[in-house]
Amino acid sequence: MRLLIIFFISTLVSNNGFAQASARFFTIDETPDLGKMADFKASALCDVAGKTQRYLTAYADDKFAVHAGTVFDESVTLTKVEKTLTFICQTYREDVRAGRNSRLHDKRFLMANFDFYQWTPDLATAHKIAKKSTNTTKTRMLKAIPSDKIFLTKYYTKLLTASAVKTAVYDQALYALPYDELGLTLEEANNDLSITRNRYTRQDIIAGVLANKQLAKPLIWLTEEALHDVLLQGTGVVEVDGVRRYFNVHRNNGIAYDYAIGKREQARYWYFSEVPSIMGYGEKLDSKIAISPHVSFAGNVAQLGLGKLFMVSYEQANEKISRLGVLADQGGAFDNNLFQLDLLVDSYYGWQDYHQANKHLPDYANAWLMLMKPKRSVDGN
């Protein structure tokens, strides 16, 4: 039986600890240049903001993600971040009840109620990575990041074919956690280097070690190219008889993502689990945040802290466009990365469809962190 499968394609990676950066990358901006507020739905922004705010409250012991951020001064606090997310949904619901257009699309309202911190990209790190990269396109784009704009990448869901059983074409599996790890906590499993997950590289698994020794359960079978894509981005969506099923990364083999090499050369390997929807950040599988297209960013959660509200602005058809999104996802390309955000866009059959729908989006954009002002101001209406 053949199935339809949708994957995210992006440059995402995991975040490991590293030295703090200076607060010089974010400075208060009293006169941010807001364009036409467009390309996002207030309802979707509220949905992601609400789910992210609940994560911050429910999983306060997740020190990797739940913090004010290590690159800001004392004016940025976790309390302000939580109040900002709450205010997003409060505003949206008030507007719905009042039967008016969303004030989240009103520049006057945003200026009256939010502080803006302009993001200056870490060009030194971007250029250092560019020198190491073996990908000429990546090198060129990293070197071309302007001094006042971030690198704005995009990830999307791609429609592919797959199989419920192994075939000559679909010969690579999305694997569930290996059998010898079932029942172990994450801490127990990570501390046991003898278990299957901690022993094998991506290349070992593609060569068949799991299948030959029957060490893990295959969830679905893909082409090798599709496997590399879903390992890179972390989420797969399958349509079976008109019903969508979602698969998300669960635990990896502990090998770091290497930004300088291509996807096929990566040794990192992820095991998957079925989940109820497209999921973003979460320390554990059952705590992951459900995310939505056009209002969700992936980025450097380790240094920026989960739940930050960002505005990005860019020129489009001779008009400045500004849009809002929540930092609710992460990935491997963001290790020591203070020059990039990754915007979740939509679902497409392939690169041509994706490009046609998103060719208006730039590679670089001005960006601001937004926090609710200490006291709510006049709403600007």
N, C-alpha and C positions, 0 to 999 in steps of 0.2 A: 504494500500500500504506500502511495506517495502522499506527502503532506506539503503544505505551504509553510514556510518559515520566514519570519522577519527578524532582522538583526540590526542593532545599532552599529554604525561604522564611525569611529572617531579616534582621536589620539588621546585616550585616557590611560592613566597609570595609577599605581598605589602611592600613598604618601608615607614615608618613613621619617623619623625624627632628624632634625638637622639644626644647625646653629640659628639663633634668632637673627632676623634682618632688622635693619634700622627702620624707624618710623618715617624716614624720608620719602617712602613710596606713597604715602597718603597724607595730604595736607588739606585743611579746611578751605573751602572755596565759597566765598560769599556771593559770587556772581556766576554760578554755573550757566553754561550756554545750553539751555534746554531747547530742543526742537519740537516738532509736532509729535505728541505722544501717540504712538501707533504700534501696530504689529503684535499686540498682546491683548488678551481678554482679562478684564478685572476679575471675573468669576474664577478663571483658572489660576490667576495669581493668588487669589484668596485661598483656593484649595491647597496649593503647594505651601503657601505661607502658614496656613493653619496646621498642616501635617508636620511641617518642620518645627514649628513652635512647640507642638506636643512632644516631639522627640527631645527637644532641649529640656523640657520639664521632666519627662519620664525617665530619661537616661542621663541624668546630670553627672553620673559617675564615669561617663565616657570622656575621659580627659583628652583624648586625641582630638575630638571634634567639638565638644561642648565647652567653649571658653570664649573670652572676648576677642581673641586674636593676639598673636605675638608680635605683630608689626605695626601696632597702633599705639598712640599715646593714651594717657589715662582718661581722655574724654570719651573713648569707646569702651563701653562696658557690656557685659552679657545681659544685664537688666535692660539696657537700652535696645539691644538687639531683639529681645523677647517682646518688649513693648512695641517695637516697630512692626513686627509680624502680626501682633494682635491688632494694631491700629489699621493695618491693611484690610483685614477682614471686617473690622468694625465699620470702616468707611464704605466698603463695598455693600454691606448689608443695610446700612443707613440709606444709601443711594437707591437700592432696590425698593426698600419700603417707601421711599419718597417718590418713586416713579421718575427719577431723573437720570441723566447720563452720569457715568462714573466720574467722580472727582479725581480718580487716579489717572485720568487722561487730561486733567486740567493743570496746566503749568503754574497758574497762580496758586492753586491749592497746594501743589507740591512745594513750591518755594516758601509758602507760608508755614508749612507744617514739618518740613524736613531740613536737617543739616546735610550738606554735601561735602564729601571728602574726595578730592580729585586723586585719581590713581596715576602715578608716574611709573612706567614699567621698569623692571630691573634689566636694563639692556646689557649690563656686564655679564650676567649669567646667561642671557639669551645668546650673546655672541660667543661665549665659551662653549656652549652646547653646539652652536653652529659649526665651530671649528672641528669638533669631534664627529659630527654626523657624517654618515656615508650616503645620505639621501640628498641629492643636489637640490631638489625642490625645497625640502625642509631647510637646508642651509640658507638658500636664497631668501626664504620668507622670514626666517629668524633674523637675518642680517638687516632686513628691510623694515623692521618694526620702528615706527617713528618715536621720537623722544617723548611725545605727549599722548601716545595712544597705546592700547594693549593689543595683543594678538587675539583676534576674535575668531576662533574655530567653531565648527558646527558638527553635531552628530545627528544621525538620522536612522530610521528603521528601513531596512532593505528587504524586499520580497525575494525569497529564494525557494528553490525546491529542496526537499529532503526526503528521507525514507524512515519508516518505522522499523525496518530491518536492514541489516548490512547487505549492500550490493557491491558490484564492481565499481560503480560510480560513487555511491554514498558509503564510503568505507571508513569514515572517521566519526567517532561518537562524542556527544556531550555526555560525560560520565557523572553519575552521582558520587557522593563521598565513598571512598573505598570501604569494603566490608569490615576491615579491621579497625576502622575508626568509629563505626556506629556505636553510639552510647557514650563516647568520650566527650568531655567538655572541650572547648577550644583550648584552654590552658593545658589540659592534660595532653591533648593531641599535639600541640605545638612543642611541648617539652619532650616528646618521644620521637627522636629522630629515626627510629627503626620502622615506624609505620609507613605504609605505602605512599601516602601523600607527600611525605618528606623525603622520599628516596629517588623519585624519577623526574627527569626534565621533560619539557614538551616534546623534544625530539625522541626520547625513549618511548613516550606514549604513542606518538604518531607511528613509530616503528612497530607497535603492537604489543608492548609488554603487558598492559592491562588486559587486553583481550586474550592473549595467549595463556596467561596465568589465571584468568577469570577473577581479577582482583576488585572489580567494581562493576556496578550495573550501568549499561548504556541506556540513556534516556531517549535519544534520537540519533539518527545517523545522517552525516553531512558529507559534502566534499571537503577535501583538505583546505581549499581556499576559503570556504565558508567557515570552517573551524577556526582558522587564523583570525578571521574577521570578528567572530563572536568572542574569542578570547581577548581580543584587543579592546572591545567595548564593554562586554560583560552582561548583555541581556539578549535573549532570544524570544521571539513570539511566534507561536505555531498556530495555524488555522487548520482544524480538523472537522470536517462535516459542518462548516459554518460556525464552529466554536473556537474562540481564541484561547490558547494556553500560553503561559508565560514562564520562561526559565531565566534564572538569575545566578550569577556567580555566588558560590557558597564559601569555599576555602581554597587557598592556593598552596603551591609547593614551597613557599617561602623564599623563592628566588626573585630578586628585584627586577622591575622593568628597566631596560636600558634604552633611554631616549635616542641614543646615537645610532642604533641599528634598526633594521627593518623588522616587520612583524614575523616573518618566517624564521629569523635568527633568534628570536626571543626564547629563553629557556623557561621562563615563567609559564606555569600551567594552572588553570582554574578548574575546579570541580563545580557542578551546577546543582540547582534544586528548583522544583516547580514552585512558582509564586503566583499571587492573585492578579498582579498587574505589572506595568513597567515600574521598576523600583530604582530609587537613587541610593543615597548614603544610608548606612546602618551598620553598627558595630557587629551585629549578629543578623542572621537571615530573617528572623521573625520580627526584627525591629526596623527594617529598612523603610524608607520614606517613599510613598507612591508619588511619582512626579508626572508632570504634564508638559507637552510640547509648547515652545515659544515663551515660557515663563520660568524655565528651569536652567540653571547654570551648573556645570561641573567645574571644579577648580581646586585650588590649594587649600583644602579644608584644614590641614594640619597647622598652617600659619594664619590663615584668614579667619578660621572658626566657622562652624556650620551656621547657616541661617542668615547670612548677610544679604541685605537687599542691595542690588546693584542696578544702576542705570547705565546703559551704553548708548552712545549717540554717533551718528554717521550721516554722510551725505547720500541722498538717494534721489535721482531724477531732479537735481538742482534744488533739493529741499532737505533740510536737516530733520532727521527722524530720531526720536529717542524712545527707548523701550525699557521696561522694568522686568527683573527676574530675580529669583532667590537662589542662593548658593545651596543646593540640596543634593549634590552628587560630587564624586571625586573620581580620580583615576591616576594611572601611573605617569602620565606626562606632566603631572603637577608637582612632582618631587623637586623641591628647591626652585619652584617656578612662581615668580611674582610678576609675570609678564603676559599671562594668558587666562582667558575664560573660554569655556566650550558651551555653546548654546544648543540645547535640544530643539530640533526643528520638527520633522514629521516623518511619514512613511512613504517610501518610494520603491519602484521596481528596480531601479538601478541608478548609476551615476548620471545618465542623461536626464532622467526624470528629476532627480535631485537638483542637478545644475540648473535646469530650466526653471524650477520653482524658487531657487534661492540665489540665482546669479546676481540679484540686486544687492545681496548682503555683502559687505566688504570684508576684507581680511584683517583690517585694523579699525579700531573705534576708540573714541574718548570714553572714559569710564569713571563713574563716581560711586563710592559707598554712600548709602543714604540711611540716616537714623532719624527717628522721630524727635522733634525738638522737645526739650524738657517740659514745656507747657504748650498745650494745644492752642494754636493761634486761630485767627479768623479764617474761615474755610475758603476764602477767595472767591466765593460766589457773589 
